[in-house]
Amino acid sequence: MSAQSFLRGVVTIAPNAFEDVAEQLAANDESNEQTLEKILLSSFSRRLALQSVIPRLAFESSSSGPRLTLANQHKETRMAKVVLITGANKGIGFEVARQLGHSGFTVLLGARDASRGEAAAAKLSAEGSDVRPVIADLDRAPETATSLAGQIQKEFGHLDVLINNAGAFDLTGGDGPASAVSIDAMKRTFATNFFGTVEFTQPFLPLLRAAESARIINVSSGLGSVGLNNDPASPFYSVKPLGYNASKAALNMFTVNLAWELRDTKIKVNSICPGFTATDLNNNTGTQTIEEGAIAIVRFAQQTDDSPTGGFFHKDGTYPW
């Protein structure tokens, strides 16, 4: 297609905005590329509104030859994979957002508090990544997930990776061994770590199905392994906060069930243990750095289509259920 045909197509799409282009085209019937380029630049520089039109221009074939049309609204965003991370305004979630942003993902940085999410996203955006703050509150999982899914559908049309990173550990002393654990503390922990995660995930499944291939990562813990809890040789053997351990075991069951349900799709579902990482969740008593805690999550967010699904992994291998 010649430059002149291109310009005439633009005029056809937005005639009111480019009346002067139409007039100059009428006076320049010859296909002089330099002349047409000058017309284009002089007009476009005075009409910044074109910025909302040009990225969506595409050529289509017709019986009369190529013509300029508006491209599919989601075509451009397909160029970068889209990842949604809950609990990403700090800790491991923030580091995962940083690393995936550096890898070229469009990062939807989920946070319960809008101002904290905006501040965290601003830090990563300053590093050159495409990071956008979103509300992701597991205490209001159905409401926030449904609203956010609608926004993602409208802007991207799909979701490539969902990382369920947000979690809770009762630091009031209510969680503890089976004989003394507070039932209220157990309910609060389950509300976030299990029920909230399941409710938050469900509205995004159509968007994940719409991706060319997708990943769901449930951030779990070795403490949720029944096998390790019952193994005297395990470093987790004597750590028995029933509420937290049981909630992560339930999350692992969600992983297995969802992976089975999606077994004939290109969606991979896995539980990932980041390891005992120093975060607010454990009053920064963890022995790993934030960067170490992010390793397995970042790896599985970018796994290939022939990678496993329905597994329980950490940065150095696998855990028993």
URUR-V351345 format. One line per field, one symbol per residue. burial: # if it has 9 or more other ideal C-beta (glycine too) atoms within 8 Angstrom, else .. A space follows every 50 residues. Layout:
burial: ???
This chain:
burial: ..#########.###..#..##.##..#......###.##..#...#..# ..#..####......####.#..#..#..#.################### #...########...######..##.#.##########..##.######. ###..###############...###....##..##.############# #.##.####.#.########.####.###....#.##..########### ##.###.##..#....#########.###..#...#.#.#.######### #.......##.###....#..
